[in-house]
């Protein structure tokens, strides 16, 4: 499961401010503020990887089956 956090805003400045809040929580930017087709702004952030991905490509934690 991949975690993504998004900011939606009416202006680029509001969107950038929301992204800075996510960064202050330890997330890293995955998408800088962009204007979407419906005239709103969006940015995304993801958790920082603290461990290298597993050799089987499933990441640092694998769910049980």
Backbone bond lengths (Angstrom), bond angles and torsions (degrees), N, CA, C in turn:
res aa  C-N    CA-C-N  psi(-1)  N-CA   C-N-CA  omega(-1)  CA-C   N-CA-C  phi
1 X - - - 1.447 - - 1.525 108.24 -
2 X 1.304 115.94 129.77 1.457 121.25 177.47 1.521 109.08 -101.66
3 X 1.311 116.18 134.50 1.460 121.20 177.09 1.515 109.28 -98.59
4 X 1.336 116.08 133.18 1.454 122.12 175.56 1.513 107.33 -136.00
5 X 1.317 115.39 139.55 1.458 121.38 178.32 1.518 107.26 -119.13
6 X 1.331 116.22 133.85 1.464 120.36 -176.41 1.519 111.09 -120.35
7 X 1.323 114.39 150.92 1.461 123.30 173.12 1.518 106.29 -119.10
8 X 1.322 117.32 129.15 1.456 121.88 173.02 1.521 107.47 -119.92
9 X 1.316 115.99 137.46 1.462 119.68 -176.27 1.527 110.51 -150.44
10 X 1.326 114.67 166.16 1.464 120.79 178.63 1.517 112.70 -82.41
11 X 1.343 117.21 -25.63 1.459 120.33 -178.80 1.532 110.37 -130.29
12 X 1.318 115.77 160.13 1.459 120.72 178.09 1.536 110.59 -62.83
13 X 1.317 117.06 -37.40 1.464 121.31 -178.75 1.535 110.97 -65.64
14 X 1.335 117.37 -42.81 1.460 120.77 177.64 1.521 110.79 -63.98
15 X 1.313 116.27 -40.27 1.457 121.45 179.99 1.530 110.69 -64.55
16 X 1.311 116.98 -44.47 1.466 121.12 178.76 1.524 110.74 -63.71
17 X 1.333 117.15 -37.89 1.469 120.76 178.28 1.532 110.36 -65.20
18 X 1.317 116.95 -41.38 1.468 120.62 176.77 1.512 111.94 -63.93
19 X 1.313 116.80 -39.71 1.465 121.09 177.88 1.526 110.40 -63.93
20 X 1.326 117.68 -39.64 1.475 120.87 176.92 1.525 111.08 -61.86
21 X 1.330 117.05 -36.09 1.468 119.82 176.45 1.526 111.05 -63.46
22 X 1.327 116.55 -42.90 1.470 119.65 177.61 1.523 110.86 -63.28
23 X 1.325 116.72 -40.62 1.468 120.28 178.16 1.520 111.01 -63.71
24 X 1.335 117.33 -34.71 1.469 120.35 179.44 1.529 111.22 -68.31
25 X 1.328 117.07 -18.18 1.461 121.74 176.58 1.531 112.19 -89.94
26 X 1.327 116.76 3.76 1.459 120.53 176.93 1.514 114.79 97.27
27 X 1.323 117.38 7.02 1.469 120.09 177.52 1.519 109.28 -86.90
28 X 1.328 116.34 161.35 1.458 119.99 176.99 1.524 109.64 -117.51
29 X 1.306 115.78 148.85 1.457 122.06 -177.48 1.521 111.08 -65.23
30 X 1.328 115.37 129.79 1.457 121.44 174.94 1.533 110.44 -108.87
31 X 1.330 116.64 -26.74 1.465 121.56 178.04 1.526 107.31 -149.52
32 X 1.321 116.65 121.19 1.454 120.76 177.44 1.532 109.28 -69.82
33 X 1.328 118.84 163.53 1.467 120.78 -178.82 1.534 112.18 -54.10
34 X 1.331 114.54 129.81 1.468 121.40 179.40 1.510 109.48 -134.47
35 X 1.318 114.86 143.88 1.454 120.91 176.58 1.528 108.43 -82.21
36 X 1.337 116.56 123.78 1.458 121.41 179.88 1.524 110.08 -91.20
37 X 1.322 115.26 170.26 1.460 119.93 -174.39 1.525 113.50 -65.46
38 X 1.318 118.36 -21.77 1.467 119.67 179.92 1.531 112.21 -96.44
39 X 1.339 115.86 25.70 1.465 123.73 173.77 1.526 113.14 62.43
40 X 1.336 115.78 39.15 1.460 121.21 171.99 1.516 107.99 -129.41
41 X 1.313 116.27 160.83 1.452 122.29 -177.83 1.521 110.52 -105.47
42 X 1.337 116.56 143.56 1.452 121.07 178.50 1.520 110.05 -139.69
43 X 1.336 114.81 144.51 1.466 122.40 172.78 1.516 106.88 -139.16
44 X 1.333 116.54 156.88 1.465 120.49 -179.97 1.510 110.53 -132.51
45 X 1.341 114.52 152.58 1.462 121.67 175.88 1.522 108.39 -139.68
46 X 1.328 116.14 155.40 1.462 122.89 179.92 1.527 109.03 -133.78
47 X 1.334 116.70 157.62 1.465 119.06 175.89 1.528 110.31 -63.69
48 X 1.320 115.14 148.87 1.464 119.81 175.43 1.516 108.69 -74.73
49 X 1.314 116.43 141.56 1.463 121.00 175.23 1.524 108.20 -75.66
50 X 1.323 117.19 125.35 1.460 120.33 178.89 1.520 111.61 -100.83
51 X 1.339 116.62 -13.85 1.457 121.43 178.44 1.523 108.23 -132.49
52 X 1.304 116.51 155.61 1.461 120.76 176.17 1.527 108.88 -69.96
53 X 1.323 117.86 148.15 1.465 120.03 176.71 1.517 111.16 -59.74
54 X 1.315 116.00 148.57 1.463 121.29 177.41 1.525 109.84 -64.75
55 X 1.311 116.26 157.15 1.472 120.30 -177.51 1.517 112.37 -63.28
56 X 1.329 117.58 -26.38 1.472 119.35 -179.89 1.531 111.52 -83.27
57 X 1.335 117.04 1.38 1.458 121.54 174.76 1.514 114.94 84.52
58 X 1.328 118.11 5.71 1.460 120.40 -177.21 1.514 113.65 -87.29
59 X 1.321 119.17 -3.19 1.457 121.43 178.95 1.511 111.78 92.71
60 X 1.343 116.78 -175.95 1.451 120.66 -173.70 1.523 114.52 -70.67
61 X 1.335 118.41 -21.97 1.453 121.46 179.73 1.508 108.36 -132.77
62 X 1.322 116.28 129.84 1.465 120.53 178.44 1.510 108.83 -115.11
63 X 1.334 117.18 135.64 1.455 120.44 179.00 1.520 110.51 -77.13
64 X 1.301 115.58 151.70 1.469 120.62 178.78 1.514 111.46 -76.06
65 X 1.307 116.45 157.88 1.462 119.20 -175.12 1.431 115.34 -109.14
